[in-house]
Amino acid sequence: MNIQEIIAKKRDKGELTREEIHYFITEYVAENITDYQAAALVMAIYLNGMTKEETTNLTLEMANSGEILDLSVFGKTVVDKHSTGGVGDKITIVLMPIIASLGIPVAKMSGRGLGFTGGTIDKLESIPGYNTNIEVEKFIENVQKVGISVIGQTANLAPADKKLYGLRDSISCVGSMPLIASSIMSKKIAAGAEKIVLDVTVGSGAFMKTKEDAIKISKMMKDIGTLANRETVCVLTNMDEPVGRAVGNTLEILETIQCLKGNMPEDIKEIILGIGAQIIKLAGEGDNLEENRNKILENINNGRAYTKFLELVQIQGGDISYIENPEKFQKARYIIPVYSEEEGYVEELNAEKVGVTSVHLGAGRVKKEDGIDHSVGMWIEKKVGDRVNKGDILAYIHANDTEKGNTAVKDLKQAYKIIKNPIQMENYILDII
């Protein structure tokens, strides 16, 4: 058995055996398989897909490529939450402190940005001092002390996925269902959570463009969860436009602070309440979803959720003075308004175009080794359904380069579609599976 034979087999639409997948994962982690060989296999998978059996085997092999955490030390059910990716998606950063404030332990490992979608870790690292790279022992200790820790994927947890994660991004193979499903579920299995809630995004700013595809990948991940003895709930959320108003790392932290202080846009609020209610239920802390929603609102209004966020930032080494005084965050050199040339109602704000624009500004990566400019991005003033007059400000571009900033203005205008008549708004939560 060798990697050339495995690549050729998948290239020719063959089905890989558990043994072949095991060989690939083991040898790739051991660095006996090169990135260009792995890239060839990933591209073949992207083009030809994988069967249910292949996807499950890939997931389990990636999960078992390193350490599998035991979170029973907390003495309570640990529920993990993960998003399939989106634009402006700061739901994890807002929601997890809320959940922890309710006494439910949060031991969360998150990823970096992929393609036009942002990454929780990139956003948290825009907080000066916040350390996403800590040892597992410290991670567990932090949760025991304050009830929450959010870090990047450690070297010992699903290392195969960590290597493939960045590779997929650099060769434009992010949007493959089997690769998305196996990446998400391998991390969740390795991270030790007993139960999982998945935010499966749907629309222009998601990897699943249609509800049908979202249902398909949801069932795929639920099947994997069943085989791994992890109860899994999938919440389908609308990602046709960016979530909230901020797109970009520091800007999304600023919006997170606003949200935890009770100033929460309607889309973020509904998604937070919908997913949060499911987490509380799976954790065994309440079967009534409406009551669970009220618990969330109560801890936002009484300040406990915001306090828990401060505790999270502090225990990870972050400077909480930035959270308490958000004006301290470094701002982009240029803040450029984007004016409407039409009047009417916003029918569309294409999330993918917004995400690509933010990447070109420097908020995301083109290559896996690229750095991130935390200060750039955009603040959206007009969203779908909003009334717009000619000359109104649609958004503000935050840029550190005038040429990139001016290009972003043109690109963002193309993301908007404005029509004469009011539109009927879609739901923010589309389905629960």
C-alpha positions in Angstrom: 0.0 0.0 0.0 1.3 3.5 -0.9 -0.1 7.0 -1.2 0.1 7.0 -5.0 -2.2 4.0 -5.3 -4.7 5.6 -2.8 -4.7 8.9 -4.8 -5.2 7.1 -8.1 -8.1 5.0 -6.6 -10.0 8.1 -5.4 -9.1 9.9 -8.6 -10.8 7.1 -10.5 -13.9 7.3 -8.2 -13.1 4.3 -6.2 -14.2 3.7 -2.6 -11.3 3.8 0.0 -11.2 1.1 2.6 -10.8 1.8 6.3 -7.2 0.4 6.0 -6.4 2.8 3.2 -7.8 5.8 5.1 -5.9 4.7 8.2 -2.7 4.5 6.2 -3.2 8.0 4.8 -4.0 9.6 8.1 -1.2 7.8 10.0 1.5 8.5 7.5 0.4 12.1 6.9 0.6 12.9 10.6 4.0 11.2 10.7 5.0 13.5 7.8 5.8 10.5 5.6 3.3 11.9 3.1 3.9 15.3 1.6 1.5 18.3 1.5 1.3 18.0 -2.3 0.4 14.3 -2.1 -2.3 15.1 0.6 -3.5 18.0 -1.6 -3.9 15.6 -4.5 -6.0 13.2 -2.5 -8.1 16.0 -0.9 -8.8 17.4 -4.4 -9.9 13.9 -5.6 -12.2 13.7 -2.6 -13.6 17.1 -3.3 -14.3 16.2 -7.0 -15.6 12.7 -6.5 -17.1 12.7 -3.0 -17.1 10.0 -0.3 -19.6 7.3 0.7 -21.2 7.3 4.1 -18.7 4.6 5.2 -15.7 6.5 3.9 -16.8 9.7 5.6 -17.4 7.8 8.9 -14.0 6.1 8.7 -12.2 9.3 7.8 -13.8 11.0 10.8 -12.9 8.2 13.3 -9.4 7.9 12.0 -8.8 11.7 12.3 -10.3 11.7 15.8 -8.0 8.8 16.8 -4.9 10.4 15.3 -4.2 11.9 18.6 -5.4 12.3 22.2 -9.1 12.0 23.1 -10.1 14.1 26.1 -12.0 12.8 29.0 -14.2 15.6 30.4 -16.0 13.6 33.0 -13.8 15.4 35.6 -16.3 18.3 35.5 -19.0 16.1 37.0 -21.6 17.6 34.6 -22.7 17.0 31.0 -20.5 19.0 28.6 -22.2 20.1 25.5 -20.1 21.4 22.6 -21.3 23.8 20.0 -19.8 24.3 16.5 -20.6 26.2 13.4 -20.1 25.0 9.8 -18.8 28.5 9.0 -20.2 31.9 8.0 -19.6 35.6 7.6 -19.7 37.8 10.6 -20.4 34.7 12.7 -19.5 35.6 16.3 -22.2 33.4 17.7 -19.8 31.1 19.6 -18.0 34.1 21.3 -21.4 35.6 22.4 -23.1 32.4 23.4 -20.5 30.4 25.3 -20.1 32.9 28.1 -23.9 33.0 28.4 -24.0 29.2 28.7 -21.1 29.2 31.3 -22.9 31.8 33.3 -25.8 29.3 33.7 -23.4 26.8 35.4 -23.0 24.6 32.4 -19.2 23.9 31.8 -17.9 25.2 28.5 -14.7 23.4 27.2 -14.5 24.7 23.7 -11.9 24.2 21.0 -12.4 26.4 17.9 -10.8 26.9 14.5 -9.3 29.7 12.4 -10.9 31.3 9.3 -11.4 29.1 6.2 -11.9 30.7 2.8 -14.3 33.6 3.0 -15.6 32.5 6.4 -14.1 33.9 9.7 -12.7 31.9 12.5 -13.4 32.2 16.3 -9.7 31.8 17.2 -8.7 34.7 14.9 -11.3 36.9 16.5 -10.3 36.1 20.1 -6.7 36.7 19.2 -7.6 40.3 18.4 -7.9 40.8 22.2 -4.4 41.8 23.4 -2.8 39.0 25.4 -5.6 36.4 24.8 -3.8 33.1 24.5 -5.5 30.5 22.4 -2.6 28.1 22.5 -2.5 26.5 25.9 -1.9 22.9 27.1 -4.7 20.6 27.7 -4.1 20.5 31.5 -4.4 24.3 31.7 -7.5 24.2 29.5 -9.2 21.8 31.9 -8.0 23.8 34.9 -9.4 27.0 33.4 -12.8 25.4 33.0 -12.7 24.1 36.6 -11.8 27.6 37.9 -14.3 29.8 35.9 -16.5 27.4 34.1 -15.2 28.2 30.6 -12.2 28.0 28.3 -12.1 28.7 24.5 -8.8 27.7 22.8 -7.5 26.7 19.4 -7.1 23.1 18.5 -4.2 21.6 20.4 -1.4 19.7 18.6 -2.4 16.4 20.3 -6.1 16.6 19.5 -7.1 15.3 16.0 -3.7 16.4 14.6 -4.7 15.0 11.2 -7.6 17.4 11.0 -5.3 20.3 12.0 -3.0 19.6 9.1 -5.8 19.0 6.6 -7.8 22.1 7.8 -5.3 24.6 6.6 -4.5 22.6 3.5 -8.1 22.5 2.3 -8.3 26.3 2.6 -5.1 26.8 0.6 -6.2 24.7 -2.4 -9.9 25.9 -2.5 -11.3 22.6 -1.3 -13.2 23.9 1.8 -16.7 23.3 0.5 -16.7 19.5 0.4 -19.4 17.9 2.5 -17.5 14.8 3.6 -14.5 16.9 4.4 -16.5 19.5 6.4 -18.5 16.7 8.2 -15.4 14.7 9.1 -13.4 17.8 10.2 -16.1 19.1 12.5 -17.0 15.7 14.0 -13.5 14.5 14.5 -12.7 17.6 16.6 -15.9 17.2 18.6 -15.2 13.5 19.3 -11.6 14.2 20.2 -12.5 17.1 22.4 -14.5 14.9 24.6 -18.0 16.5 24.7 -20.7 14.1 25.5 -23.3 16.0 23.4 -23.0 18.3 20.4 -25.1 21.1 19.0 -24.1 22.1 15.4 -25.0 25.4 13.9 -25.4 24.4 10.2 -25.3 27.6 8.2 -27.3 27.9 4.9 -27.0 30.4 2.1 -24.6 32.5 0.1 -22.2 33.0 3.1 -22.2 29.3 4.0 -20.6 26.2 2.4 -24.1 24.7 2.1 -25.9 27.0 -0.3 -29.3 25.3 -0.1 -31.4 23.9 2.7 -31.4 20.5 1.0 -27.6 20.4 1.2 -27.7 21.5 4.8 -30.1 18.8 5.7 -27.9 16.3 3.9 -24.7 17.2 5.8 -26.7 17.5 9.1 -27.8 13.9 8.7 -24.3 12.9 7.8 -22.9 14.4 11.1 -25.8 13.0 13.2 -25.0 9.5 11.8 -21.3 10.0 12.7 -22.4 11.2 16.2 -24.5 8.1 16.7 -21.6 5.8 15.8 -19.4 7.7 18.2 -22.0 7.7 21.0 -22.5 11.5 20.9 -26.0 12.8 20.8 -26.1 15.5 18.1 -28.6 18.2 17.3 -28.3 20.3 14.2 -29.8 23.8 14.0 -30.0 25.2 10.5 -29.4 29.0 10.4 -29.7 31.6 7.7 -26.4 32.8 6.2 -27.6 34.6 3.1 -26.4 37.8 4.7 -23.7 38.4 7.4 -24.6 37.7 11.0 -25.0 40.9 13.0 -23.3 44.1 11.7 -19.6 43.5 12.2 -17.4 41.6 9.8 -13.7 41.4 10.7 -11.9 40.2 13.8 -11.6 43.2 16.2 -14.9 44.6 14.9 -16.6 41.3 15.8 -15.2 41.4 19.3 -16.6 45.0 19.6 -20.0 43.7 18.6 -19.7 40.8 21.0 -19.2 43.2 23.8 -22.3 45.1 22.8 -24.3 41.9 22.6 -23.3 40.8 26.0 -24.3 44.1 27.4 -27.8 43.6 25.9 -27.4 45.5 22.7 -28.0 42.6 20.4 -29.2 42.7 16.7 -32.3 40.6 16.1 -30.6 38.0 14.0 -27.9 37.3 16.6 -30.6 37.3 19.3 -32.7 34.7 17.6 -29.8 32.4 16.8 -28.4 32.7 20.3 -31.8 31.9 21.9 -32.5 29.0 19.5 -29.1 27.3 19.8 -28.7 28.2 23.5 -32.0 26.6 24.4 -30.9 23.4 22.7 -27.6 23.4 24.6 -29.3 23.9 28.0 -31.7 21.0 27.2 -28.9 18.6 26.1 -27.0 19.5 29.3 -29.9 18.3 31.3 -30.6 21.8 32.8 -34.1 22.3 31.4 -36.5 20.5 28.9 -38.7 23.5 28.2 -37.1 25.4 25.4 -39.1 28.6 26.1 -37.9 28.6 29.7 -34.4 28.0 28.5 -34.6 31.1 26.2 -35.8 33.1 29.2 -32.8 31.9 31.3 -30.5 33.2 28.5 -32.2 36.6 28.4 -32.1 36.9 32.2 -28.3 36.3 32.4 -27.7 38.9 29.6 -29.9 41.4 31.4 -28.4 40.9 34.8 -24.8 41.2 33.6 -23.7 37.6 34.5 -23.0 36.7 30.9 -20.8 39.8 30.4 -19.0 39.1 33.7 -18.3 35.5 32.5 -16.8 36.9 29.3 -14.4 39.0 31.3 -13.5 36.0 33.4 -12.8 34.0 30.2 -10.6 36.7 28.7 -8.7 37.2 31.9 -8.0 33.5 32.6 -6.7 33.1 29.0 -4.2 36.0 29.6 -6.2 38.7 27.8 -6.2 42.3 28.9 -9.7 42.9 30.2 -9.2 46.7 30.1 -9.9 46.4 26.4 -13.2 44.8 27.1 -14.1 47.3 29.7 -12.9 50.2 27.5 -13.4 49.1 23.9 -12.1 52.4 22.5 -8.6 51.0 23.4 -8.7 48.5 20.5 -6.5 49.4 17.6 -8.5 50.9 14.8 -7.9 50.7 11.1 -6.2 53.7 9.5 -9.1 54.5 7.2 -12.8 54.3 7.8 -14.6 54.8 4.5 -18.4 55.2 4.2 -20.2 53.3 1.4 -23.1 55.4 0.1 -26.2 54.0 -1.6 -26.8 55.1 -5.2 -30.4 53.9 -5.1 -33.4 54.2 -2.9 -35.8 51.4 -1.9 -35.4 48.3 0.3 -32.4 46.0 0.7 -33.5 42.7 -0.9 -30.0 41.1 -0.8 -26.7 41.5 1.0 -24.7 38.6 -0.4 -22.7 37.2 2.5 -20.1 35.4 0.3 -19.3 38.7 -1.5 -19.0 40.4 1.8 -16.7 37.6 3.1 -14.5 37.7 0.0 -14.2 41.5 0.4 -13.1 41.2 4.0 -10.4 38.6 3.0 -9.1 41.1 0.3 -8.9 43.7 3.0 -6.7 41.4 5.1 -9.2 40.0 7.6 -8.8 36.5 6.2 -6.3 34.2 4.6 -5.6 33.5 0.9 -2.8 31.0 1.9 -2.6 29.0 5.1 0.6 30.7 6.2 -0.9 34.2 5.7 -1.1 36.6 8.6 -4.3 38.4 9.7 -4.9 42.1 10.0 -7.2 42.2 13.0 -8.3 45.8 12.6 -9.8 45.7 9.1 -13.2 44.7 8.0 -16.6 46.4 7.7 -19.5 47.6 9.8 -22.9 47.0 8.1 -25.4 49.8 8.6 -28.1 48.5 6.2 -29.3 44.9 6.1 -31.9 42.9 4.3 -35.4 44.5 4.7 -34.1 47.9 5.7 -35.4 51.1 3.9 -32.6 52.9 2.0 -32.6 56.5 0.6 -30.2 57.7 -2.0 -27.0 58.9 -0.2 -27.6 56.8 2.9 -24.6 55.0 4.3 -24.8 51.3 3.6 -21.7 50.4 5.5 -18.3 51.5 6.7 -15.1 49.9 5.3 -12.2 49.7 7.8 -9.0 49.5 5.9 -5.3 50.1 6.4 -4.6 50.6 2.7 -6.4 53.2 0.6 -6.3 51.1 -2.6 -7.7 48.1 -0.8 -10.3 50.3 0.9 -11.5 51.9 -2.3 -11.7 48.5 -4.0 -13.7 47.2 -1.0 -16.2 50.0 -1.4 -16.9 49.0 -5.0 -17.1 45.3 -4.2 -19.4 45.8 -1.2 -21.8 47.9 -3.4 -22.0 44.9 -5.7 -23.1 42.7 -2.7 -26.2 44.8 -2.2 -29.4 44.5 -4.2 -32.0 47.2 -3.6 -35.6 47.0 -4.9 -38.5 49.4 -4.8 -40.9 47.5 -2.6 -40.7 46.1 0.9 -39.8 42.4 1.2 -40.9 39.6 3.4 -38.1 38.6 5.8 -36.9 35.0 6.1 -36.5 33.3 9.4 -33.1 33.3 11.0 -33.5 29.7 12.2 -34.7 27.5 9.3 -35.0 24.0 10.9 -33.8 21.8 13.7 -32.7 18.2 13.0 
